[in-house]
Amino acid sequence: MNISRKGIYDYVANLLSGVTSNIYRGGIPVTLKTDAITNGFIVLRLSGVRDFSEFSLNTYGQVRMSIEYYTPSTNTTNASGVMNTIKFEAAQQAIDKVIDEESQKTNGEIYRDWE
């Protein structure tokens, strides 16, 4: 199976763009923007594509996307390590809403990178 992972990242990042503009792919970057430090950020991690195809012209694959939200501490000046639960709850609810709305769609467009 030769499928671009970029398209999958783009699709999920687009879904989550209303939650934050600080979305990183694959891992935590070495340097963060001030906004990401202050308000938190999302890291998207994509596992390998597993091919379950049984015969020619009938393909079935599976991939798992992990959405990690990093919440700033309550005191950003000395990095106290105490999570800002208000920002965490707001982000959790926003991400859950996006996932719930997307999973409720029926007969909608299905993402296919090869079309």
N, C-alpha and C positions, 0 to 999 in steps of 0.2 A: 504494500500500500504506500503510495507516494503522495502524501497530503501535506500541505503547508501548515505548520503550526501557527504562523503569523496570522492567518485568517481567523483562527480560533481565538487567539489573544485579542485581536481587534474587535471581534464580536462581543466578548465578555467585557472588555474595557469600555466599549460603547454603552453597554447596559448599565455599567456602574459609574458612568461619567457624571450623573446627577448627584452622586454621593460625595465625590471629591474629584478634583482635577489632579490630585497626587496619586497616580496609579503607575506602578512599576512592574515590569515583566521579568519573571525568572528569579529575582532575588532583591535584597535590599541594596540600594546603590551606596557607593562609598561616601558620597556627599549628598546631603538633602537640602532642598530649598527651605527657606525660612518658614514658609507656609506649611510645609510638611512637618517640620519640627513642632510648630505651634498647634496645628490642627489635626495631625495624624496623617496616615497614608495607607494605601492598599498595595499589597504585593500579590501578583497573580503567578501561580506555579502550575505548569501543565505537565502531567505525567506522559509517558510514552503512549503512542497509539497502539492498541492491541487489535490485531487482525483476527476476526472470527469467521472469515469467509470460508464457505464450504466448497464452492465450485465457481467456475468462470461465470461472469456476468451477474453474480449475486453476492454482493459484498456487505459485510457488516463489521463495523469497527467500534471501539469504545475508547474513550479518553476521560480522564478525571482532571478537573480544574479545581485547584485549591485557592480560596480567597482568604488572604490573611490581612487583617486590619491592625495596624500598629497605632496605639493610642498614646498621646503624650502624657507625661506625668503631670501631677497637679502643680508642681513648681518647676518650671522650665529653666529657671536661673541656676539651680544647683543640682538638677537631675535627681530629685529625691527618690525616684523609683516608685512613688505611689501613683497608681493609675488614676487618670481623670475619668471617673465612672460616668459622669454626665456626658462627656464626649463619646465614651464607649457605648453607652445605651443608645444615644442618637444614631451613631453609625450602625450599630447592630440592627436597629429597627429599620433603617433605610435600606441596608443590604438585604435583610429578610423580605422587605416589601418588593424589591426588584426581583428577587428569586421567585417569590410567590406569584407575582403578576406574570412573569415569563412562563412559569410552569402551568399556569391556568389556561394558556392559549391553546386552542384546538383548531385544527384545520388552517393554521396559519403557515407562514413560510417556515420551512425547515432550513437551517443553515447547512449549506453544502459548498465546500471550498472548490470543488471541481466543476461547478457549473458556470 
